[in-house]
Amino acid sequence: MTQSLQMARPITQQYEHLLFGSVTEANLQALLHRLRGLCDGATEGGIEFCDREITYKIEAAGVGTSKVRVRQSLDVPDAPWYLIYSGQVEPGDSHKLTAVRTCVHTACSHTLMDILKELRFEPLAEVILKGFLFKKGIMKIAVFKLFQSVSGDLDPSQPLSSLHLVELSAVTPSGQDTIEAEMKAFADHLKPIVNMEKPDIA
């Protein structure tokens, strides 16, 4: 056991780099066609997905409110659920090409929501994300629309917006900021169909 502990690698803080945009229904196919030409062969057609996402919050005295998200695939019921924690966007440097925040993404069992309830987390919001996922190296490009969740299922008659959201992201250890230039260059290839921007998000 001691040997196992000695061989264990220290946990490395992960950072999520982000750019966001949106596209109208009329321009969706043009964007998907552009992404099929730019992205890796394994996902050049785009992987269709439909996920349920629930945001939970917990109040802690002296700390404030903390939030986590639980994501469940509606396409693959046996797939693991994911617990997602996203820190606040790092303030300051206007020269950064992307928004940057700490993150934790971990696969969990299907009892995750029961565990959060026992820990006194409270559900805050629930949505369905339906769209396409592309990859380019370590970058992920998600093009999706948000829908109202009805008892955990998609209600196609209740989109929360007429726009399709576009999220360009990459997760790296600390100090690997070169990915920002790669993301900016990739985003430039999507113009003028969609303009990817660095938002101020929490």
N, C-alpha and C positions, 0 to 999 in steps of 0.2 A: 504493500500500500504506500509506503514511504517513497519507493521508487516511482510509483505512478504519480504521486504528488510532485516529485521533482521534475518529471517529464512533462507535466501539464503546462501548457502555454498560458501566459497571462492574457486576460481579457483585453482586447484592443478597442478603444473607443471608436465607434463608427460615425461617419458624417454623411449626411444626405445632401447632395447638390441638386438644385431644382430650378427649372424654368417652366412657366405656364403660358398657355394661350387658349384660344377657343376658335371654333370654326362653325360656320352655318351649315345647315343640311345641304344647301345647294353646292357647297364646296367640299363636302365630305369625301366623295369619290375621288376628286382630284388629289386630296391630301393622302388618301390610302394608296393611290397609284404611285405618288411620289415616294412614300415610305417603302413600298415594295421594291422600288429600285435602289434605295439607299441602304436597306437593312440586311442583316445576316441571312444567309440562305435558309437556315432552319426555321426562321420566322418571317421569311420574305412575303408570305401571303397574309401574315398577321394571324395571331392566335386569338380566336374569339373567346370572350369570357363574360360571365355573368356572376357577380359577387354581391353578397349581402354584407353590409358594413354597419356595425353598431358602435357608437361612441359612448364610453362610460366616463363618469367623473367620480372623484372622491374628495371630500373636504377634510383637511387636516389642520388642526389648530397651530397657528404660528407658521404654517407653510403655504396655505391657500388651497386653491383647486388644482388638482392634477387630472389629466385626461389620458385615456388609452383608447385604441380602436381594436375591435375584433372583426376579422374578415373571414367569411365563409364562402366557399365556392358552391354555387347552386347548380353548376354543370357537373361537378364531380363530388357527389355527396360523401364519399369515403375519404376524400382528401383531408389532410390535417387543417385545422383552423389556425389562423395567424393572429398573434397578439402584436400590436404595433404601437410603439411609443415614439412620439416626435417631440423634440425639444423646441424651444423658441428659436426663431431665425437669429443668427448672430448679428448684432448691430454693427454699425460703423462703416467699414471700408467700402466707399462708393465705387472703388475701382474693381471690386470683385465682379466677375461676369455672371455669377449665379447666386441665388439665395442658398445659404448653408445652415443646416441645423443638425444637432445630434439625433441619433435614431437607434431604435432597437426593433428588429423584426425577428420573431421567433415562432416556429411551428409548435402547436399545442394539441392536446387531445380534445375530443368533443365535449368534455366536461368543463371547458374553460369558463363558460358563462356562469356555471354553478359556483365555481371557485371565486370568481369576481364578486358574486352576490354575497358569499360568505365573508369576503373581505370588506364588505359594505360599499362596494362600488355601485353607483346608480346609473341606469341607462339614461342617456341624454338625447340621442337622436339616432335614427335608423334610416338608411337609404339603400337603394340597389344601384350598382354600377354595371352598365352593360356596354361592351365595346370590343376593341381590338388591342392586342399587345404586340409590339415589335421590339427587337433587340439589335443593338449595334455595339459589339464589344461588351463593356460593362454597363453601357447606357441602356435604359429601358424607355420606350415611348408608348404611352397609353393614350388611346383616343376613345373617349367614352361619354355616355350620356347618363345623367342622374335621374332616377325614378323614385317615386314614392314607394315605400315598402308597405305591403298589406299582409300582416301576419307572417312576415318573413319571405313573402313571395313578390315577384315583380308584377306590377300593374301597368301594362304598356299604355294605358289611357291617362296616366298621371305622371308625365315627365316634369321634373322640377325646373327645367329650362328648355328652350328650343335649341340651344346651342350644344355642340359637342365639345367637351373639354379636352385639352391636349396637355399632357404632363410628360416632361422630359426629365429623367432623374438618373442619378448614379450614386452608389454608396461606396465610400472609400475610407481607409484608415486616415488618421490625422497626418497632415503634411503632404498629401497627394493632391495638391491644388491644380496640377496640370490638366486634370480632367475638365476644368472649367473652360479652358480654351477649346477643347475638343467639342464640348457641348455647344458652345457659342457658334463654332464653325458648322456643326450639324444643323443647328437651328436656322442659320442663315440659308441653308439649302432648302428650307421649307417656305421661304418667302417667295412670292407675296401671298401665298395661300393662307398662311397663318404667321403672325408675328409673336414669337416667344419672348416673354418678359420675365424679369426678376421681381417677384412680388414681395411685399411685406406681409408675412403671415406668421401666425403664432401656432 
